[in-house]
């Protein structure tokens, strides 16, 4: 059976995206701003509706300042 390189790459890419989503959830839920910062590329942006829309550095700063006011955060990743 021949390996379909395109299908294999799609599976690898999907798993990388899934891992990123889970790491993001972990960073926010555990209030780990350093992990959160590591998840973004240098030129990344983040849009959270009315809460934040801008560069990722600013978003991480926004989250860091918000953490004292977040007694609980729980992400439930059900499907992609």
PDB file of N, CA, C and O in Angstrom:
ATOM      1  N   UNK A   1       0.852  -1.173   0.000  1.00  0.00           N
ATOM      2  CA  UNK A   1       0.000   0.000   0.000  1.00  0.00           C
ATOM      3  C   UNK A   1       0.902   1.242   0.000  1.00  0.00           C
ATOM      4  O   UNK A   1       1.798   1.366   0.835  1.00  0.00           O
ATOM      5  N   UNK A   2       0.661   2.135  -0.923  1.00  0.00           N
ATOM      6  CA  UNK A   2       1.456   3.362  -1.041  1.00  0.00           C
ATOM      7  C   UNK A   2       0.970   4.398  -0.032  1.00  0.00           C
ATOM      8  O   UNK A   2      -0.222   4.508   0.255  1.00  0.00           O
ATOM      9  N   UNK A   3       1.917   5.142   0.489  1.00  0.00           N
ATOM     10  CA  UNK A   3       1.579   6.212   1.437  1.00  0.00           C
ATOM     11  C   UNK A   3       1.152   7.444   0.644  1.00  0.00           C
ATOM     12  O   UNK A   3       1.877   7.909  -0.235  1.00  0.00           O
ATOM     13  N   UNK A   4       0.003   7.951   0.952  1.00  0.00           N
ATOM     14  CA  UNK A   4      -0.492   9.178   0.335  1.00  0.00           C
ATOM     15  C   UNK A   4       0.118  10.344   1.112  1.00  0.00           C
ATOM     16  O   UNK A   4      -0.352  10.688   2.196  1.00  0.00           O
ATOM     17  N   UNK A   5       1.155  10.941   0.559  1.00  0.00           N
ATOM     18  CA  UNK A   5       1.902  12.010   1.247  1.00  0.00           C
ATOM     19  C   UNK A   5       1.011  13.200   1.611  1.00  0.00           C
ATOM     20  O   UNK A   5       1.165  13.783   2.684  1.00  0.00           O
ATOM     21  N   UNK A   6       0.099  13.554   0.738  1.00  0.00           N
ATOM     22  CA  UNK A   6      -0.791  14.690   1.016  1.00  0.00           C
ATOM     23  C   UNK A   6      -1.709  14.380   2.196  1.00  0.00           C
ATOM     24  O   UNK A   6      -1.889  15.222   3.076  1.00  0.00           O
ATOM     25  N   UNK A   7      -2.287  13.187   2.223  1.00  0.00           N
ATOM     26  CA  UNK A   7      -3.176  12.796   3.321  1.00  0.00           C
ATOM     27  C   UNK A   7      -2.399  12.719   4.624  1.00  0.00           C
ATOM     28  O   UNK A   7      -2.897  13.135   5.670  1.00  0.00           O
ATOM     29  N   UNK A   8      -1.188  12.194   4.571  1.00  0.00           N
ATOM     30  CA  UNK A   8      -0.352  12.114   5.761  1.00  0.00           C
ATOM     31  C   UNK A   8      -0.036  13.508   6.294  1.00  0.00           C
ATOM     32  O   UNK A   8      -0.104  13.737   7.501  1.00  0.00           O
ATOM     33  N   UNK A   9       0.306  14.434   5.413  1.00  0.00           N
ATOM     34  CA  UNK A   9       0.600  15.797   5.832  1.00  0.00           C
ATOM     35  C   UNK A   9      -0.629  16.472   6.431  1.00  0.00           C
ATOM     36  O   UNK A   9      -0.515  17.229   7.394  1.00  0.00           O
ATOM     37  N   UNK A  10      -1.800  16.200   5.866  1.00  0.00           N
ATOM     38  CA  UNK A  10      -3.029  16.754   6.432  1.00  0.00           C
ATOM     39  C   UNK A  10      -3.252  16.261   7.852  1.00  0.00           C
ATOM     40  O   UNK A  10      -3.648  17.041   8.719  1.00  0.00           O
ATOM     41  N   UNK A  11      -3.008  14.990   8.105  1.00  0.00           N
ATOM     42  CA  UNK A  11      -3.153  14.446   9.454  1.00  0.00           C
ATOM     43  C   UNK A  11      -2.149  15.084  10.415  1.00  0.00           C
ATOM     44  O   UNK A  11      -2.497  15.413  11.550  1.00  0.00           O
ATOM     45  N   UNK A  12      -0.928  15.256   9.972  1.00  0.00           N
ATOM     46  CA  UNK A  12       0.098  15.906  10.797  1.00  0.00           C
ATOM     47  C   UNK A  12      -0.311  17.340  11.111  1.00  0.00           C
ATOM     48  O   UNK A  12      -0.194  17.787  12.252  1.00  0.00           O
ATOM     49  N   UNK A  13      -0.787  18.057  10.107  1.00  0.00           N
ATOM     50  CA  UNK A  13      -1.204  19.453  10.298  1.00  0.00           C
ATOM     51  C   UNK A  13      -2.396  19.550  11.243  1.00  0.00           C
ATOM     52  O   UNK A  13      -2.427  20.414  12.120  1.00  0.00           O
ATOM     53  N   UNK A  14      -3.375  18.669  11.068  1.00  0.00           N
ATOM     54  CA  UNK A  14      -4.548  18.684  11.953  1.00  0.00           C
ATOM     55  C   UNK A  14      -4.149  18.412  13.399  1.00  0.00           C
ATOM     56  O   UNK A  14      -4.669  19.044  14.318  1.00  0.00           O
ATOM     57  N   UNK A  15      -3.238  17.483  13.600  1.00  0.00           N
ATOM     58  CA  UNK A  15      -2.792  17.174  14.963  1.00  0.00           C
ATOM     59  C   UNK A  15      -2.035  18.358  15.567  1.00  0.00           C
ATOM     60  O   UNK A  15      -2.161  18.627  16.762  1.00  0.00           O
ATOM     61  N   UNK A  16      -1.258  19.057  14.760  1.00  0.00           N
ATOM     62  CA  UNK A  16      -0.542  20.238  15.254  1.00  0.00           C
ATOM     63  C   UNK A  16      -1.530  21.330  15.671  1.00  0.00           C
ATOM     64  O   UNK A  16      -1.325  21.993  16.688  1.00  0.00           O
ATOM     65  N   UNK A  17      -2.583  21.518  14.904  1.00  0.00           N
ATOM     66  CA  UNK A  17      -3.612  22.505  15.250  1.00  0.00           C
ATOM     67  C   UNK A  17      -4.333  22.085  16.521  1.00  0.00           C
ATOM     68  O   UNK A  17      -4.567  22.909  17.405  1.00  0.00           O
ATOM     69  N   UNK A  18      -4.682  20.828  16.616  1.00  0.00           N
ATOM     70  CA  UNK A  18      -5.362  20.309  17.810  1.00  0.00           C
ATOM     71  C   UNK A  18      -4.480  20.508  19.051  1.00  0.00           C
ATOM     72  O   UNK A  18      -4.970  20.916  20.104  1.00  0.00           O
ATOM     73  N   UNK A  19      -3.202  20.224  18.923  1.00  0.00           N
ATOM     74  CA  UNK A  19      -2.266  20.399  20.027  1.00  0.00           C
ATOM     75  C   UNK A  19      -2.178  21.872  20.437  1.00  0.00           C
ATOM     76  O   UNK A  19      -2.129  22.186  21.626  1.00  0.00           O
ATOM     77  N   UNK A  20      -2.159  22.756  19.466  1.00  0.00           N
ATOM     78  CA  UNK A  20      -2.105  24.189  19.751  1.00  0.00           C
ATOM     79  C   UNK A  20      -3.354  24.647  20.508  1.00  0.00           C
ATOM     80  O   UNK A  20      -3.254  25.423  21.459  1.00  0.00           O
ATOM     81  N   UNK A  21      -4.513  24.176  20.092  1.00  0.00           N
ATOM     82  CA  UNK A  21      -5.769  24.520  20.777  1.00  0.00           C
ATOM     83  C   UNK A  21      -5.744  24.027  22.223  1.00  0.00           C
ATOM     84  O   UNK A  21      -6.153  24.747  23.134  1.00  0.00           O
ATOM     85  N   UNK A  22      -5.268  22.808  22.430  1.00  0.00           N
ATOM     86  CA  UNK A  22      -5.207  22.257  23.784  1.00  0.00           C
ATOM     87  C   UNK A  22      -4.189  23.008  24.645  1.00  0.00           C
ATOM     88  O   UNK A  22      -4.433  23.252  25.827  1.00  0.00           O
ATOM     89  N   UNK A  23      -3.059  23.370  24.061  1.00  0.00           N
ATOM     90  CA  UNK A  23      -2.048  24.146  24.808  1.00  0.00           C
ATOM     91  C   UNK A  23      -2.573  25.533  25.155  1.00  0.00           C
ATOM     92  O   UNK A  23      -2.312  26.043  26.244  1.00  0.00           O
ATOM     93  N   UNK A  24      -3.313  26.145  24.230  1.00  0.00           N
ATOM     94  CA  UNK A  24      -3.912  27.451  24.519  1.00  0.00           C
ATOM     95  C   UNK A  24      -4.874  27.324  25.707  1.00  0.00           C
ATOM     96  O   UNK A  24      -4.841  28.133  26.635  1.00  0.00           O
ATOM     97  N   UNK A  25      -5.716  26.313  25.663  1.00  0.00           N
ATOM     98  CA  UNK A  25      -6.674  26.099  26.743  1.00  0.00           C
ATOM     99  C   UNK A  25      -5.947  25.897  28.066  1.00  0.00           C
ATOM    100  O   UNK A  25      -6.337  26.459  29.089  1.00  0.00           O
ATOM    101  N   UNK A  26      -4.909  25.107  28.042  1.00  0.00           N
ATOM    102  CA  UNK A  26      -4.120  24.852  29.251  1.00  0.00           C
ATOM    103  C   UNK A  26      -3.505  26.149  29.778  1.00  0.00           C
ATOM    104  O   UNK A  26      -3.539  26.415  30.979  1.00  0.00           O
ATOM    105  N   UNK A  27      -2.949  26.942  28.883  1.00  0.00           N
ATOM    106  CA  UNK A  27      -2.307  28.197  29.295  1.00  0.00           C
ATOM    107  C   UNK A  27      -3.301  29.135  29.973  1.00  0.00           C
ATOM    108  O   UNK A  27      -3.004  29.701  31.025  1.00  0.00           O
ATOM    109  N   UNK A  28      -4.467  29.300  29.380  1.00  0.00           N
ATOM    110  CA  UNK A  28      -5.469  30.196  29.960  1.00  0.00           C
ATOM    111  C   UNK A  28      -6.019  29.616  31.257  1.00  0.00           C
ATOM    112  O   UNK A  28      -6.104  30.319  32.264  1.00  0.00           O
ATOM    113  N   UNK A  29      -6.388  28.351  31.241  1.00  0.00           N
ATOM    114  CA  UNK A  29      -7.023  27.739  32.412  1.00  0.00           C
ATOM    115  C   UNK A  29      -6.078  27.635  33.609  1.00  0.00           C
ATOM    116  O   UNK A  29      -6.516  27.697  34.757  1.00  0.00           O
ATOM    117  N   UNK A  30      -4.794  27.478  33.339  1.00  0.00           N
ATOM    118  CA  UNK A  30      -3.818  27.382  34.438  1.00  0.00           C
ATOM    119  C   UNK A  30      -3.109  28.706  34.705  1.00  0.00           C
ATOM    120  O   UNK A  30      -2.180  28.786  35.509  1.00  0.00           O
ATOM    121  N   UNK A  31      -3.573  29.739  34.008  1.00  0.00           N
ATOM    122  CA  UNK A  31      -3.015  31.087  34.177  1.00  0.00           C
ATOM    123  C   UNK A  31      -1.500  31.110  33.943  1.00  0.00           C
ATOM    124  O   UNK A  31      -0.745  31.737  34.686  1.00  0.00           O
ATOM    125  N   UNK A  32      -1.088  30.412  32.896  1.00  0.00           N
ATOM    126  CA  UNK A  32       0.324  30.292  32.538  1.00  0.00           C
ATOM    127  C   UNK A  32       0.620  31.213  31.359  1.00  0.00           C
ATOM    128  O   UNK A  32       0.574  30.791  30.204  1.00  0.00           O
ATOM    129  N   UNK A  33       0.922  32.469  31.659  1.00  0.00           N
ATOM    130  CA  UNK A  33       1.125  33.473  30.613  1.00  0.00           C
ATOM    131  C   UNK A  33       2.374  33.170  29.793  1.00  0.00           C
ATOM    132  O   UNK A  33       2.405  33.458  28.597  1.00  0.00           O
ATOM    133  N   UNK A  34       3.393  32.600  30.403  1.00  0.00           N
ATOM    134  CA  UNK A  34       4.609  32.266  29.650  1.00  0.00           C
ATOM    135  C   UNK A  34       4.314  31.217  28.581  1.00  0.00           C
ATOM    136  O   UNK A  34       4.801  31.332  27.456  1.00  0.00           O
ATOM    137  N   UNK A  35       3.525  30.199  28.915  1.00  0.00           N
ATOM    138  CA  UNK A  35       3.117  29.220  27.909  1.00  0.00           C
ATOM    139  C   UNK A  35       2.292  29.907  26.832  1.00  0.00           C
ATOM    140  O   UNK A  35       2.490  29.657  25.643  1.00  0.00           O
ATOM    141  N   UNK A  36       1.379  30.763  27.236  1.00  0.00           N
ATOM    142  CA  UNK A  36       0.550  31.492  26.269  1.00  0.00           C
ATOM    143  C   UNK A  36       1.419  32.266  25.289  1.00  0.00           C
ATOM    144  O   UNK A  36       1.186  32.210  24.081  1.00  0.00           O
ATOM    145  N   UNK A  37       2.410  32.981  25.785  1.00  0.00           N
ATOM    146  CA  UNK A  37       3.305  33.762  24.917  1.00  0.00           C
ATOM    147  C   UNK A  37       4.048  32.859  23.925  1.00  0.00           C
ATOM    148  O   UNK A  37       4.279  33.247  22.780  1.00  0.00           O
ATOM    149  N   UNK A  38       4.414  31.669  24.364  1.00  0.00           N
ATOM    150  CA  UNK A  38       5.151  30.738  23.501  1.00  0.00           C
ATOM    151  C   UNK A  38       4.310  30.193  22.350  1.00  0.00           C
ATOM    152  O   UNK A  38       4.865  29.679  21.379  1.00  0.00           O
ATOM    153  N   UNK A  39       3.002  30.292  22.436  1.00  0.00           N
ATOM    154  CA  UNK A  39       2.127  29.710  21.418  1.00  0.00           C
ATOM    155  C   UNK A  39       1.973  30.575  20.179  1.00  0.00           C
ATOM    156  O   UNK A  39       1.513  30.094  19.143  1.00  0.00           O
ATOM    157  N   UNK A  40       2.348  31.832  20.270  1.00  0.00           N
ATOM    158  CA  UNK A  40       2.153  32.768  19.164  1.00  0.00           C
ATOM    159  C   UNK A  40       3.442  33.009  18.396  1.00  0.00           C
ATOM    160  O   UNK A  40       4.533  33.005  18.967  1.00  0.00           O
ATOM    161  N   UNK A  41       3.301  33.219  17.101  1.00  0.00           N
ATOM    162  CA  UNK A  41       4.439  33.646  16.289  1.00  0.00           C
ATOM    163  C   UNK A  41       4.660  35.136  16.519  1.00  0.00           C
ATOM    164  O   UNK A  41       3.803  35.827  17.069  1.00  0.00           O
ATOM    165  N   UNK A  42       5.806  35.610  16.097  1.00  0.00           N
ATOM    166  CA  UNK A  42       6.175  37.006  16.313  1.00  0.00           C
ATOM    167  C   UNK A  42       5.172  37.989  15.699  1.00  0.00           C
ATOM    168  O   UNK A  42       4.932  39.058  16.260  1.00  0.00           O
ATOM    169  N   UNK A  43       4.595  37.639  14.569  1.00  0.00           N
ATOM    170  CA  UNK A  43       3.685  38.540  13.857  1.00  0.00           C
ATOM    171  C   UNK A  43       2.202  38.189  14.060  1.00  0.00           C
ATOM    172  O   UNK A  43       1.343  38.662  13.315  1.00  0.00           O
ATOM    173  N   UNK A  44       1.907  37.362  15.066  1.00  0.00           N
ATOM    174  CA  UNK A  44       0.538  36.891  15.286  1.00  0.00           C
ATOM    175  C   UNK A  44      -0.388  37.993  15.782  1.00  0.00           C
ATOM    176  O   UNK A  44       0.038  38.955  16.421  1.00  0.00           O
ATOM    177  N   UNK A  45      -1.661  37.820  15.469  1.00  0.00           N
ATOM    178  CA  UNK A  45      -2.717  38.689  15.986  1.00  0.00           C
ATOM    179  C   UNK A  45      -3.752  37.812  16.681  1.00  0.00           C
ATOM    180  O   UNK A  45      -3.782  36.595  16.502  1.00  0.00           O
ATOM    181  N   UNK A  46      -4.593  38.455  17.472  1.00  0.00           N
ATOM    182  CA  UNK A  46      -5.636  37.715  18.169  1.00  0.00           C
ATOM    183  C   UNK A  46      -6.888  38.567  18.216  1.00  0.00           C
ATOM    184  O   UNK A  46      -6.829  39.758  18.521  1.00  0.00           O
ATOM    185  N   UNK A  47      -8.010  37.959  17.914  1.00  0.00           N
ATOM    186  CA  UNK A  47      -9.281  38.668  17.939  1.00  0.00           C
ATOM    187  C   UNK A  47     -10.248  37.914  18.842  1.00  0.00           C
ATOM    188  O   UNK A  47     -10.634  36.780  18.559  1.00  0.00           O
ATOM    189  N   UNK A  48     -10.627  38.565  19.930  1.00  0.00           N
ATOM    190  CA  UNK A  48     -11.587  37.986  20.873  1.00  0.00           C
ATOM    191  C   UNK A  48     -12.815  38.890  20.958  1.00  0.00           C
ATOM    192  O   UNK A  48     -13.223  39.318  22.038  1.00  0.00           O
ATOM    193  N   UNK A  49     -13.381  39.162  19.812  1.00  0.00           N
ATOM    194  CA  UNK A  49     -14.608  39.962  19.757  1.00  0.00           C
ATOM    195  C   UNK A  49     -14.447  41.320  20.391  1.00  0.00           C
ATOM    196  O   UNK A  49     -13.522  42.063  20.060  1.00  0.00           O
ATOM    197  N   UNK A  50     -15.352  41.652  21.311  1.00  0.00           N
ATOM    198  CA  UNK A  50     -15.333  42.956  21.967  1.00  0.00           C
ATOM    199  C   UNK A  50     -14.244  43.072  23.031  1.00  0.00           C
ATOM    200  O   UNK A  50     -13.934  44.177  23.476  1.00  0.00           O
ATOM    201  N   UNK A  51     -13.662  41.949  23.443  1.00  0.00           N
ATOM    202  CA  UNK A  51     -12.669  41.959  24.519  1.00  0.00           C
ATOM    203  C   UNK A  51     -11.304  42.437  24.056  1.00  0.00           C
ATOM    204  O   UNK A  51     -10.683  43.272  24.713  1.00  0.00           O
ATOM    205  N   UNK A  52     -10.832  41.917  22.933  1.00  0.00           N
ATOM    206  CA  UNK A  52      -9.500  42.274  22.444  1.00  0.00           C
ATOM    207  C   UNK A  52      -9.405  41.987  20.956  1.00  0.00           C
ATOM    208  O   UNK A  52      -9.914  40.978  20.468  1.00  0.00           O
ATOM    209  N   UNK A  53      -8.744  42.890  20.244  1.00  0.00           N
ATOM    210  CA  UNK A  53      -8.474  42.710  18.823  1.00  0.00           C
ATOM    211  C   UNK A  53      -7.183  43.448  18.508  1.00  0.00           C
ATOM    212  O   UNK A  53      -7.157  44.677  18.445  1.00  0.00           O
ATOM    213  N   UNK A  54      -6.115  42.687  18.310  1.00  0.00           N
ATOM    214  CA  UNK A  54      -4.830  43.321  18.039  1.00  0.00           C
ATOM    215  C   UNK A  54      -3.714  42.296  17.995  1.00  0.00           C
ATOM    216  O   UNK A  54      -3.944  41.114  17.741  1.00  0.00           O
ATOM    217  N   UNK A  55      -2.488  42.772  18.249  1.00  0.00           N
ATOM    218  CA  UNK A  55      -1.351  41.861  18.169  1.00  0.00           C
ATOM    219  C   UNK A  55      -1.317  40.909  19.364  1.00  0.00           C
ATOM    220  O   UNK A  55      -1.899  41.180  20.415  1.00  0.00           O
ATOM    221  N   UNK A  56      -0.624  39.796  19.176  1.00  0.00           N
ATOM    222  CA  UNK A  56      -0.596  38.749  20.199  1.00  0.00           C
ATOM    223  C   UNK A  56       0.123  39.192  21.461  1.00  0.00           C
ATOM    224  O   UNK A  56      -0.246  38.777  22.560  1.00  0.00           O
ATOM    225  N   UNK A  57       1.144  40.030  21.321  1.00  0.00           N
ATOM    226  CA  UNK A  57       1.854  40.536  22.502  1.00  0.00           C
ATOM    227  C   UNK A  57       0.880  41.309  23.382  1.00  0.00           C
ATOM    228  O   UNK A  57       0.855  41.130  24.599  1.00  0.00           O
ATOM    229  N   UNK A  58       0.089  42.161  22.765  1.00  0.00           N
ATOM    230  CA  UNK A  58      -0.917  42.919  23.504  1.00  0.00           C
ATOM    231  C   UNK A  58      -1.967  42.020  24.122  1.00  0.00           C
ATOM    232  O   UNK A  58      -2.426  42.276  25.235  1.00  0.00           O
ATOM    233  N   UNK A  59      -2.358  40.956  23.405  1.00  0.00           N
ATOM    234  CA  UNK A  59      -3.342  40.020  23.947  1.00  0.00           C
ATOM    235  C   UNK A  59      -2.796  39.330  25.194  1.00  0.00           C
ATOM    236  O   UNK A  59      -3.495  39.213  26.201  1.00  0.00           O
ATOM    237  N   UNK A  60      -1.555  38.877  25.124  1.00  0.00           N
ATOM    238  CA  UNK A  60      -0.947  38.207  26.283  1.00  0.00           C
ATOM    239  C   UNK A  60      -0.859  39.166  27.465  1.00  0.00           C
ATOM    240  O   UNK A  60      -1.093  38.764  28.605  1.00  0.00           O
ATOM    241  N   UNK A  61      -0.527  40.419  27.208  1.00  0.00           N
ATOM    242  CA  UNK A  61      -0.504  41.427  28.271  1.00  0.00           C
ATOM    243  C   UNK A  61      -1.903  41.641  28.841  1.00  0.00           C
ATOM    244  O   UNK A  61      -2.071  41.765  30.055  1.00  0.00           O
ATOM    245  N   UNK A  62      -2.901  41.685  27.970  1.00  0.00           N
ATOM    246  CA  UNK A  62      -4.293  41.835  28.380  1.00  0.00           C
ATOM    247  C   UNK A  62      -4.709  40.680  29.294  1.00  0.00           C
ATOM    248  O   UNK A  62      -5.328  40.892  30.337  1.00  0.00           O
ATOM    249  N   UNK A  63      -4.362  39.462  28.889  1.00  0.00           N
ATOM    250  CA  UNK A  63      -4.695  38.293  29.707  1.00  0.00           C
ATOM    251  C   UNK A  63      -3.972  38.355  31.045  1.00  0.00           C
ATOM    252  O   UNK A  63      -4.566  38.092  32.090  1.00  0.00           O
ATOM    253  N   UNK A  64      -2.701  38.700  31.011  1.00  0.00           N
ATOM    254  CA  UNK A  64      -1.924  38.773  32.255  1.00  0.00           C
ATOM    255  C   UNK A  64      -2.543  39.766  33.242  1.00  0.00           C
ATOM    256  O   UNK A  64      -2.587  39.505  34.444  1.00  0.00           O
ATOM    257  N   UNK A  65      -3.013  40.886  32.739  1.00  0.00           N
ATOM    258  CA  UNK A  65      -3.654  41.886  33.597  1.00  0.00           C
ATOM    259  C   UNK A  65      -5.035  41.440  34.055  1.00  0.00           C
ATOM    260  O   UNK A  65      -5.522  41.895  35.090  1.00  0.00           O
ATOM    261  N   UNK A  66      -5.668  40.559  33.298  1.00  0.00           N
ATOM    262  CA  UNK A  66      -7.013  40.079  33.622  1.00  0.00           C
ATOM    263  C   UNK A  66      -7.018  38.926  34.617  1.00  0.00           C
ATOM    264  O   UNK A  66      -8.028  38.686  35.279  1.00  0.00           O
ATOM    265  N   UNK A  67      -5.913  38.217  34.731  1.00  0.00           N
ATOM    266  CA  UNK A  67      -5.867  37.000  35.558  1.00  0.00           C
ATOM    267  C   UNK A  67      -6.324  37.198  36.999  1.00  0.00           C
ATOM    268  O   UNK A  67      -7.023  36.332  37.525  1.00  0.00           O
ATOM    269  N   UNK A  68      -5.964  38.291  37.662  1.00  0.00           N
ATOM    270  CA  UNK A  68      -6.436  38.453  39.041  1.00  0.00           C
ATOM    271  C   UNK A  68      -7.964  38.522  39.160  1.00  0.00           C
ATOM    272  O   UNK A  68      -8.519  38.293  40.235  1.00  0.00           O
ATOM    273  N   UNK A  69      -8.631  38.835  38.056  1.00  0.00           N
ATOM    274  CA  UNK A  69     -10.088  38.975  38.066  1.00  0.00           C
ATOM    275  C   UNK A  69     -10.792  37.751  37.494  1.00  0.00           C
ATOM    276  O   UNK A  69     -12.011  37.751  37.326  1.00  0.00           O
ATOM    277  N   UNK A  70     -10.017  36.707  37.195  1.00  0.00           N
ATOM    278  CA  UNK A  70     -10.573  35.473  36.632  1.00  0.00           C
ATOM    279  C   UNK A  70     -10.452  34.364  37.675  1.00  0.00           C
ATOM    280  O   UNK A  70      -9.450  33.649  37.699  1.00  0.00           O
ATOM    281  N   UNK A  71     -11.449  34.212  38.531  1.00  0.00           N
ATOM    282  CA  UNK A  71     -11.344  33.161  39.546  1.00  0.00           C
ATOM    283  C   UNK A  71     -11.374  31.754  38.940  1.00  0.00           C
ATOM    284  O   UNK A  71     -10.874  30.805  39.546  1.00  0.00           O
ATOM    285  N   UNK A  72     -11.955  31.621  37.754  1.00  0.00           N
ATOM    286  CA  UNK A  72     -12.057  30.312  37.118  1.00  0.00           C
ATOM    287  C   UNK A  72     -12.054  30.470  35.606  1.00  0.00           C
ATOM    288  O   UNK A  72     -12.636  31.406  35.057  1.00  0.00           O
ATOM    289  N   UNK A  73     -11.394  29.547  34.957  1.00  0.00           N
ATOM    290  CA  UNK A  73     -11.448  29.453  33.493  1.00  0.00           C
ATOM    291  C   UNK A  73     -11.401  27.980  33.149  1.00  0.00           C
ATOM    292  O   UNK A  73     -10.521  27.256  33.615  1.00  0.00           O
ATOM    293  N   UNK A  74     -12.334  27.537  32.344  1.00  0.00           N
ATOM    294  CA  UNK A  74     -12.370  26.136  31.946  1.00  0.00           C
ATOM    295  C   UNK A  74     -12.733  26.015  30.481  1.00  0.00           C
ATOM    296  O   UNK A  74     -13.859  26.328  30.094  1.00  0.00           O
ATOM    297  N   UNK A  75     -11.812  25.573  29.674  1.00  0.00           N
ATOM    298  CA  UNK A  75     -12.087  25.357  28.261  1.00  0.00           C
ATOM    299  C   UNK A  75     -12.472  23.888  28.052  1.00  0.00           C
ATOM    300  O   UNK A  75     -11.843  22.989  28.610  1.00  0.00           O
ATOM    301  N   UNK A  76     -13.477  23.664  27.269  1.00  0.00           N
ATOM    302  CA  UNK A  76     -13.947  22.321  26.954  1.00  0.00           C
ATOM    303  C   UNK A  76     -13.879  22.156  25.444  1.00  0.00           C
ATOM    304  O   UNK A  76     -14.771  22.594  24.718  1.00  0.00           O
ATOM    305  N   UNK A  77     -12.816  21.521  24.983  1.00  0.00           N
ATOM    306  CA  UNK A  77     -12.598  21.346  23.551  1.00  0.00           C
ATOM    307  C   UNK A  77     -13.280  20.050  23.135  1.00  0.00           C
ATOM    308  O   UNK A  77     -12.834  18.957  23.483  1.00  0.00           O
ATOM    309  N   UNK A  78     -14.359  20.190  22.391  1.00  0.00           N
ATOM    310  CA  UNK A  78     -15.167  19.017  22.063  1.00  0.00           C
ATOM    311  C   UNK A  78     -14.821  18.407  20.713  1.00  0.00           C
ATOM    312  O   UNK A  78     -14.679  17.189  20.603  1.00  0.00           O
ATOM    313  N   UNK A  79     -14.687  19.220  19.705  1.00  0.00           N
ATOM    314  CA  UNK A  79     -14.328  18.703  18.387  1.00  0.00           C
ATOM    315  C   UNK A  79     -13.709  19.830  17.568  1.00  0.00           C
ATOM    316  O   UNK A  79     -13.778  21.001  17.940  1.00  0.00           O
ATOM    317  N   UNK A  80     -13.119  19.460  16.475  1.00  0.00           N
ATOM    318  CA  UNK A  80     -12.448  20.450  15.624  1.00  0.00           C
ATOM    319  C   UNK A  80     -13.164  20.484  14.291  1.00  0.00           C
ATOM    320  O   UNK A  80     -12.780  21.246  13.403  1.00  0.00           O
TER     321      UNK A  80
END
